Amino acid sequence: MSATRYRRFLKLCEEWPRDETKKGRDLGTFLRQRVASGFREGENTQIADPEKCDQMYESLARINGNIYRQRFPRVRDTSFTGVTVEECRLLLSGSMQQSMDDEKKGLWKTLMEKFSSKPPEDAPEKTSEK
């Protein structure tokens, strides 16, 4: 039975889409990593809790099959903020995340320079008066 579970999870991983704009952060990549770690021995892996494993598979299969999207259709494809799907994709893309990280680094560096005990490298040195 473990071999069947393994094959079902592999098939789910093949069907699950990857979002290339979210390198390493998308659900498809996470799912593939979890399946690889959960089935380290492939078909020969002994599952500690088969019922929980089957339940997890069924939940993921429902998500992948858009069961809830079909059951609960949306009036508009926007969030409560009014942001469209495309705008959300842009905001969550890797390039946008990178630019936000760069901005954070800029702020951090500024704060470190401001509160650092040693003088900034480009500030003129003070000469002591005697």
KEKE-3310 file (N, C-alpha, C; in steps of 0.2 Angstrom, whole numbers, plus 5000, padded with zeros to 4 digits):
npx = (5004:5010:5018:5008:5003:5015:5016:5005:5007:5018:5012:5004:5013:5019:5008:5005:5007:5021:5027:5036:5040:5041:5053:5058:5050:5037:5022:5021:5035:5038:5029:5035:5047:5043:5037:5048:5056:5047:5045:5058:5064:5057:5046:5047:5046:5041:5026:5022:5009:4997:4984:4983:4992:4985:4974:4980:4985:4972:4967:4976:4975:4962:4963:4972:4964:4955:4943:4937:4937:4928:4917:4914:4912:4920:4914:4922:4939:4948:4956:4951:4957:4956:4966:4971:4972:4984:4991:4994:5002:5013:5017:5021:5031:5048:5057:5052:5052:5065:5069:5063:5070:5082:5080:5077:5090:5096:5090:5094:5108:5109:5104:5113:5125:5121:5120:5131:5147:5159:5166:5158:5165:5166:5165:5172:5187:5188:5199:5208:5208:5221)
npy = (4994:5006:5009:5012:5024:5032:5033:5040:5052:5056:5058:5068:5078:5080:5085:5097:5114:5125:5140:5150:5163:5164:5159:5145:5148:5145:5135:5123:5119:5118:5107:5097:5095:5091:5079:5072:5071:5065:5052:5045:5033:5030:5019:5010:5015:5016:5021:5031:5035:5030:5034:5048:5052:5048:5057:5069:5068:5068:5080:5089:5085:5089:5103:5105:5101:5112:5111:5118:5131:5129:5126:5137:5150:5165:5182:5192:5193:5199:5205:5209:5221:5227:5224:5217:5201:5200:5211:5206:5195:5202:5209:5199:5193:5186:5196:5208:5205:5204:5218:5224:5218:5224:5237:5236:5233:5244:5253:5247:5248:5262:5264:5257:5265:5277:5274:5268:5266:5270:5282:5287:5282:5291:5303:5319:5320:5325:5337:5338:5352:5361)
npz = (5000:5003:4992:4983:4989:4988:4974:4971:4977:4969:4957:4960:4962:4950:4943:4950:4948:4945:4950:4942:4945:4958:4964:4973:4983:4981:4982:4975:4974:4988:4991:4983:4989:5002:4999:4995:5006:5015:5009:5009:5006:4994:4986:4996:5008:5025:5032:5046:5050:5042:5039:5042:5032:5020:5022:5020:5007:5000:5004:4998:4984:4982:4983:4972:4962:4961:4968:4978:4972:4962:4969:4977:4969:4964:4964:4959:4953:4963:4978:4995:4996:4983:4974:4959:4952:4943:4948:4961:4958:4953:4964:4972:4966:4962:4958:4963:4977:4979:4976:4986:4997:4995:4997:5011:5016:5013:5022:5034:5034:5034:5047:5055:5052:5057:5071:5075:5084:5079:5068:5053:5037:5027:5033:5038:5047:5064:5071:5085:5097:5105)
capx = (5000:5015:5020:5003:5004:5021:5015:4999:5010:5022:5008:5001:5019:5019:5002:5005:5010:5026:5027:5043:5041:5043:5059:5060:5045:5030:5019:5024:5042:5038:5026:5040:5052:5040:5036:5055:5058:5042:5046:5065:5065:5053:5040:5048:5045:5036:5022:5020:5002:4994:4977:4985:4995:4980:4970:4984:4985:4966:4967:4980:4972:4956:4966:4975:4959:4951:4937:4934:4936:4922:4911:4913:4915:4921:4911:4927:4945:4952:4955:4947:4960:4955:4971:4969:4977:4990:4995:4996:5008:5019:5020:5024:5036:5055:5061:5049:5054:5073:5070:5061:5075:5088:5078:5078:5097:5098:5088:5098:5115:5109:5103:5120:5130:5119:5120:5138:5151:5164:5164:5157:5171:5167:5164:5179:5189:5189:5205:5208:5211:5225)
capy = (5000:5012:5010:5016:5031:5035:5034:5045:5059:5058:5060:5075:5083:5081:5089:5103:5119:5129:5147:5152:5170:5164:5153:5142:5150:5143:5129:5117:5117:5115:5100:5092:5094:5087:5072:5069:5070:5060:5046:5045:5026:5029:5015:5005:5019:5014:5027:5030:5036:5030:5038:5055:5053:5048:5063:5075:5068:5070:5088:5092:5084:5094:5110:5105:5100:5118:5109:5124:5137:5128:5125:5143:5154:5172:5187:5196:5191:5204:5204:5215:5228:5229:5223:5212:5195:5202:5215:5202:5191:5206:5211:5193:5190:5186:5202:5213:5203:5206:5225:5226:5216:5229:5243:5235:5233:5251:5256:5244:5251:5269:5264:5255:5270:5282:5273:5265:5270:5272:5287:5285:5282:5297:5310:5322:5319:5331:5338:5341:5358:5362)
capz = (5000:5003:4985:4980:4991:4985:4967:4970:4978:4964:4951:4962:4961:4942:4941:4953:4944:4948:4949:4941:4948:4965:4964:4980:4988:4979:4985:4971:4976:4994:4990:4980:4995:5008:4997:4994:5013:5018:5006:5008:5003:4989:4987:5002:5014:5030:5034:5053:5051:5035:5039:5041:5025:5015:5023:5018:5000:4998:5004:4992:4978:4981:4981:4965:4957:4961:4970:4982:4968:4958:4974:4980:4964:4966:4960:4955:4955:4967:4985:4999:4995:4977:4970:4954:4952:4940:4953:4966:4955:4952:4971:4975:4961:4965:4957:4968:4983:4979:4977:4993:5001:4994:5001:5018:5017:5013:5028:5039:5033:5036:5054:5058:5052:5062:5078:5076:5088:5075:5064:5046:5033:5022:5036:5039:5054:5069:5074:5092:5098:5111)
cpx = (5004:5017:5015:5003:5009:5019:5010:5002:5015:5018:5005:5007:5020:5014:5002:5009:5016:5026:5034:5045:5043:5048:5060:5055:5038:5028:5021:5030:5042:5035:5031:5045:5050:5039:5043:5057:5054:5043:5054:5067:5061:5047:5041:5048:5039:5032:5020:5013:4999:4988:4979:4988:4990:4975:4974:4984:4978:4965:4970:4977:4966:4958:4968:4969:4954:4944:4933:4933:4929:4916:4909:4916:4915:4917:4916:4934:4950:4951:4951:4951:4959:4960:4969:4974:4984:4994:4998:5002:5014:5022:5023:5030:5043:5058:5058:5052:5062:5073:5068:5067:5081:5086:5079:5085:5099:5096:5093:5105:5115:5108:5110:5125:5128:5121:5127:5142:5157:5162:5163:5164:5172:5166:5171:5180:5190:5196:5204:5211:5215:5225)
cpy = (5006:5014:5014:5023:5035:5037:5040:5052:5061:5061:5067:5080:5085:5086:5096:5108:5122:5136:5150:5159:5170:5158:5151:5144:5148:5136:5123:5114:5114:5108:5095:5090:5090:5080:5069:5067:5065:5053:5045:5038:5025:5024:5010:5009:5017:5020:5026:5031:5036:5034:5045:5056:5053:5054:5069:5074:5070:5077:5091:5091:5088:5101:5110:5104:5106:5116:5115:5130:5136:5128:5132:5149:5161:5176:5191:5193:5196:5202:5209:5221:5231:5228:5217:5206:5196:5206:5211:5198:5196:5208:5205:5190:5190:5193:5208:5211:5205:5214:5227:5224:5221:5235:5242:5235:5240:5255:5253:5247:5258:5269:5262:5261:5276:5281:5269:5269:5273:5277:5284:5286:5288:5304:5312:5321:5325:5331:5341:5347:5358:5369)
cpz = (5000:4996:4982:4982:4988:4978:4966:4972:4973:4958:4953:4961:4954:4940:4944:4949:4948:4946:4948:4944:4955:4967:4972:4985:4986:4982:4981:4973:4983:4995:4988:4986:5000:5005:4997:5002:5017:5015:5004:5005:4997:4990:4994:5009:5019:5033:5041:5054:5044:5034:5038:5034:5020:5016:5020:5010:4997:4998:4999:4985:4977:4980:4974:4960:4957:4963:4974:4977:4964:4963:4976:4975:4967:4961:4955:4957:4958:4974:4989:4998:4988:4972:4965:4955:4949:4945:4958:4964:4955:4959:4974:4971:4965:4964:4962:4975:4984:4979:4983:4998:5001:4997:5009:5020:5017:5019:5034:5039:5036:5044:5057:5057:5057:5069:5080:5080:5085:5070:5056:5042:5029:5026:5038:5046:5058:5071:5081:5093:5105:5113)
residu = (MET:SER:ALA:THR:ARG:TYR:ARG:ARG:PHE:LEU:LYS:LEU:CYS:GLU:GLU:TRP:PRO:ARG:ASP:GLU:THR:LYS:LYS:GLY:ARG:ASP:LEU:GLY:THR:PHE:LEU:ARG:GLN:ARG:VAL:ALA:SER:GLY:PHE:ARG:GLU:GLY:GLU:ASN:THR:GLN:ILE:ALA:ASP:PRO:GLU:LYS:CYS:ASP:GLN:MET:TYR:GLU:SER:LEU:ALA:ARG:ILE:ASN:GLY:ASN:ILE:TYR:ARG:GLN:ARG:PHE:PRO:ARG:VAL:ARG:ASP:THR:SER:PHE:THR:GLY:VAL:THR:VAL:GLU:GLU:CYS:ARG:LEU:LEU:LEU:SER:GLY:SER:MET:GLN:GLN:SER:MET:ASP:ASP:GLU:LYS:LYS:GLY:LEU:TRP:LYS:THR:LEU:MET:GLU:LYS:PHE:SER:SER:LYS:PRO:PRO:GLU:ASP:ALA:PRO:GLU:LYS:THR:SER:GLU:LYS)
# end
